[in-house]
Amino acid sequence: MSAERRSTVLAWLLVGIVGVLVVLGLVVFGRTLIDAGKRFIIEPIASWVLSIPAHLVTPLVAAGASLIAFLALRQKRAADARTEWWKRTQYGLDQLASENDLLVMVGTGMLRHLRDEHERQRWFRARIVDASDLKLFNKVAKPLLRQPAITRSMDTTREANENDEES
């Protein structure tokens, strides 16, 4: 057996012996520890808690529950806003990949709006997305938004779509 293996076995053996001694100590002296805990810890706290009038505790408990509910609602709203932001981002990117010029214009407008929305939110310190999400958005969407805008008007695009459908 190697020296490293031997030292590992001895360490685990020592841990086992200490564990057995602790368990035996708790069994033998457990009654004394429980009585001491009751006398010096539990009874003073219980008498202090029971001495507080119920009409003072009820508003404190209600305020605590309201705070917890408010924080949970705020976290849920932030998570929902983040999910919706990503759904709209994905929709905009999907439209950019379309062959239809009108859909490309919609996707470009959607991504520009999302970029501007994030800039507005930054002023109010209510960020919808975190830094890593924004970095990904900037790597994917910003190069696509820098491309020249489609110059065709909406009417021309509709006419082209109608002609495609007829043929």
Residue, then its C-alpha position, 0 to 999 in steps of 0.5 A: m500500500s502506498a504512503e498516500r493511500r495509507s494516510t488517506v485510510l488513517a484519516w478516514l479511520l480517525v474521522g470514524i473514531v471521532g464520529v463514534l465518540v461524538v455519538l456516544g457523548l451525545v447519548v450519554f450526556g444528551r439528557t443533560l444537554i437537553d435539560a440545559g438547553k431548555r433551561f438556558i435557551i428555550e425557556p427564556i426565548a419562549s417567555w419573551v415571545l409569549s410576553i409580546p401582545a398579539h395585537l403588536v405581532t399581527p401587523l408585523v407578520a402581515a408586513g413581513a408577508s406583504l414584503i415577501a409577496f411584493l419581492a416575489l411579484r417583482q421577481k416574476r415580473a422581471a422574469d416575464a419581461r425578460t422572457e418576452w424581450w427574448k421572444r420578440t428578439q427571436y421573432g425579429l431575427d426570424q423575420l430578418a432571415s425571410e425572403n420577403d422584403l416586408l418581413v425583413m422591414v418588420g424584423t429590422g423595425m422590431l430589433r431597432h425598437l428592442r435596442d432603443e427600449h433597452e437604452r430607455q430602460r437603462w436610464f430608469r435603472a430597470r434593466i430588462v436583460d442582463a449584461s450577458d444577454l445584451k452582449l449576445f444581442n449586440k453581437v447578433a443583431k447590431p451588425l444586421l441593423r447596420q446593413p442598408a435599410i430597405t428603400r422599397s415602400m410598403d405599397t411596392t412590397r405589397e404589390a410584389n407579394e400579390n404578384d408572387e401569390e398570383s403566379 
